[in-house]
């Protein structure tokens, strides 16, 4: 049964260029301003992935202006992880980093094992299919966790 939408959610993955920006954008599209949503990566060494942008655009979700950032940058900029109600990790490395950084905080950290589509597929269409699979896994997890998208916020 879907749970209440927390007032703030942080999605995290390895590079903040594929899964976590997709999740951030889709959650904002589905649930509007019901929650403050951001994303972060263990590393910040890549731009937002073009295939992620393409498969999100298919749903009317714009992530092309997303600026990747790391946990370290987030802390350097004064963003406090304790200000989030829920952290959702989408990779084992991001789960470890989130748990390490929040071990003294009372907040929920969930692990959603979402497929990393980078490096999958030979042709452009094969690659897009892999990214769509990732996008659809994120959508399924969002709906399972938070319920159906709000009226007027569906893609």
C-alpha positions, -999 to +999 in steps of 0.1 A: +000+000+000+014+034-010+027+056+018+024+093+025+045+115+004+073+129+026+079+167+027+114+162+013+131+135-008+167+131-019+174+106-047+210+094-051+230+072-075+266+069-086+271+100-108+239+120-106+236+118-144+212+090-152+189+074-125+187+101-098+180+130-121+153+108-139+137+100-105+139+137-094+122+149-126+096+122-127+086+126-090+082+164-096+061+157-126+039+131-108+034+147-074+040+184-081+050+205-051+038+179-026+074+173-018+107+191-021+128+169-043+165+169-052+191+144-064+228+138-058+256+114-067+285+098-050+306+115-077+301+145-100+321+137-130+295+136-157+269+158-173+232+146-174+231+117-198+215+124-232+196+091-233+181+100-199+170+133-213+154+117-243+134+090-225+122+116-199+111+140-227+089+112-240+068+117-208+070+155-208+097+155-181+125+180-187+158+172-171+181+186-197+191+216-175+199+193-145+233+202-129+250+171-115+263+174-080+280+151-055+273+145-018+306+163-011+295+194-031+261+193-014+278+195+020+302+222+008+273+243-003+257+240+032+229+215+023+223+193+053+211+157+047+193+158+080+169+182+063+155+155+042+128+131+054+137+103+030+168+094+010+163+069-018+195+052-030+195+036-064+229+020-064+249+001-038+276+028-037+251+056-031+234+035-004+267+031+014+275+068+011+240+078+023+241+055+053+276+067+062+266+104+060+233+098+079+244+074+106+238+100+133+205+113+119+171+100+124+158+097+088+148+070+065+172+057+038+156+033+013+174+012-014+157+009-047+179-014-069+173+004-103+191-008-134+221+012-146+215+014-183+248+029-193+268+006-215+238-015-225+227-019-261+246-017-293+223+005-314+207+038-305+173+021-303+187-007-281+202+020-258+169+039-257+151+007-248+175+001-219+170+037-206+132+032-209+135+001-188+153+021-161+127+050-164+099+025-161+114+008-130+116+043-114+080+050-123+068+016-109+087+022-076+074+058-073+038+046-077+043+016-054+058+039-027+037+071-031+006+062-050-008+072-084+004+105-099-018+135-089-044+148-113-029+172-138+006+158-131+005+127-152+027+125-183 
